[in-house]
Amino acid sequence: MIRVSGTTEGPEANAARDLCRIVLASWPWVEHDPQAAIEIVAGVQCHGQSTRDLDIVLLATFPSRARYVPFLSFQRRGDHQWMKPAEVQVASLCIIFEVKDNDPVDVRFEGTRLEVCYRHDGVEHWHGASEQSFKQVFALRNYLAAHYLDPPYITNLIWLRQVPNAQLPRRPHNLLGNNLTWELVLNTVAQLDPPHEHDGEWTLEAWRGGGQPNFQSVVRLLTLRLQPTRLDNVRMARLVRSALDADWLRDLGVRQLIFRGRGGTGKTMILLQLAWRLYEEQGARVLVLTYNKALMADLRRLLTLVGVGDVADARSIQVQTVHSFLGSVLRGLGLLGLEEDLLAHYDALKSEALALIRGGGLTTEDVEQLLRERTEAFGWDFLLIDEGQDWPEDERDLLRCLYPAGQFVIADGMDQFVRSESACDWKAGLAKNQVRVIALARCLRMKAALADFANALAEEVGLGGWHVEANRDASGGRVIVVEGDYFASRELHDRLMRANEADGNQPVDTLVCVPPALVIREEGRAIRSVAAEKFAAWGHAVWDGVSTEVRDSYATSTQQIRVVQYDSCRGLEGWIVIALGIDEFFRYKEQSWHPSSGHDTPYSDDPATRLRFAARWLMIPLSRAVDTLVLQVRNDQSRLKEALQRVADRHPDFVEWYKTAGP
């Protein structure tokens, strides 16, 4: 049996069908042999991996009759002697094919290393295709492992469909030309991953030990396609169809744009809308930077749904964490080795890089050479900065040493600080005509009642200046305050899930936030959340963004409820948001406040300061919901619970107080 699956259109699909014909031209018997299984999957997506898109993955298992006569020698395992036996049995294969349709003039080799050319604005950029192919092996291996599947040995090949084999470098290497045969594929795989010998017989196998216990499970995972929910479709339409102010578009690349607004006013979505417009209409390479891994994963999921690939090409939208990108910069400048721990020396390395650039130790020419030679990593036309008010000034300054101000677009959340205690001024050092600030006041995420509730609670907890303009066109919204243990009874939760389904949504449209008190930390085990275990016990599928093994990925099933820590919820949203232990989180933030030493802060170190710090944090999860906000508190009294009670008493029309058993 041989089957082609996955995407059905585009160059990957065409190449997959050609590969099927190439296999059958040499081994026609596999089409009808029940013991043979060849799966050719086009357009594989390794969801959650930094390298996500694989052009073709071939998985195969064969009966003992599957053999070929080698015409390329391979090195024997152990002593590395070159061998060319009379025949080799093929037991199993796992091959990633990176498909390149570049003209031969746009291909060059440094030894056996391949670079391909793409052109942007009339300028040639050379991309390291060999490095990209190498990364795909780790992406697939990690993707399988993340789904508890033992990965086979994976061979990565690059198929240059317009380049004759005669123009390729001398073998061994992983390059294939346009006059491809199945025998050449097998010979090339054997050179890269030599067969093993047992009792005089040579065998080529990806699943070592002769068995393929998870073959079909791997196939099912690789053919998985993300299914958008109704809320996803709304977000996708908002991304690709929304009209943007013509003045903003005219200022892009000329002036630094700063979009300033509080939670729910659409700052992050505007960044994505601009990224999409630049990607579609200008063929631009756009980098979105955030420090929040959960948000990074969510944005990557949305971009996957709208069909933006991860390939470093003439146009691209990439989402990275600030630490990851600046780590690449520090390594590119030679300040950090490949094996060195970035976070252990992060602050010192940023200072060292700035000192070298400002002092002339690293010249403008050095920086320009880095950007020119590492186009795939640093050749960005625009940089979109999420939550810019929360950036340390040295990170802002380091980026400015690399890119001009006109290439930046900033989302400024005003007084919502997580990483720092005072706002980063992105206007500093720029002339007035180099910056444009756009104020965003209207709430675009929350329904009107939720915006009214957030405004009322902000005033009750001492944030009188915090205010969003309710969108009266988005009427409705409700708040449920749960007093007691949320998991004491399923009655409320099942009611919420039924309402969610009746509204046309899926479980993945539910976002659950948890405080540190509901995080499980055990030696020898991954960090995880109590909530995820409770929901799993109730029969729900869960994406536990608290888990160290999960947080870099995103939900791949519409049936998964999403769970994150409060510290990671900024920028996320849900049709229903369940804020567990919100009073514990509020107390935790009050207790964690400390004035910065040697820095001016907007507030002094007194009880009112602590309250205001915690209140600013509180407004982040309170502005995540679209339709329903659930706030769970303990039975005992607390400052926040009393504030919630006062707001509930004033708004009984949309605030429900629900009591359960337990603390």
Secondary structure, DSSP 8 states (H G I E B T S, - for coil): -EEEEE--SSHHHHHHHHHHHHHHHH-GGGGT-TT-EEEEEEEEE-TTSSS-EEEEEEEEE--TT-EE--SS-EE-TTT--EE--S-EEE-EEEEEEEEE---GGGEEEETTEEEEEEEETTEEEEEEHHHHHHHHHHHHHHHHHHTT------EEEEEETTS-GGGS-SSSSSEE-SS--HHHHHHHHHHHS--EEETTEEEE-SSTTS--TTHHHHHHHHT------HHHHHHHHHHHH----HHHHHHTTTSEEEEEE-TTS-HHHHHHHHHHHHHHHS--EEEEEES-HHHHHHHHHHHHHTT-----SSSEEEEEEHHHHHHHHHHHTTSS-TTS-TGGGHHHHHHHHHHHHHHTSS-HHHHHHHHHHTHHHH--SEEEETTGGGS-HHHHHHHHHHS-GGGEEEEE-TT--SS-SS---TTTTS-GGGEEEEEE-B-SSS-HHHHHHHHHHHHHTT-TT---B--TTS---EEEEEES-GGG-SHHHHHHHHHHHHTT--GGGEEEEE-GGGEE--TTS--EEHHHHHHHHTT-EEEETTSTTTTTS---STTEEEEEEGGG-TT--EEEEEETTHHHHHHHHHHH----TTS--SS-SSHHHHHHHHHHHHHHHHT-EEEEEEEEE-SS--HHHHHHHHHHHH-TTTEEEEE-S--
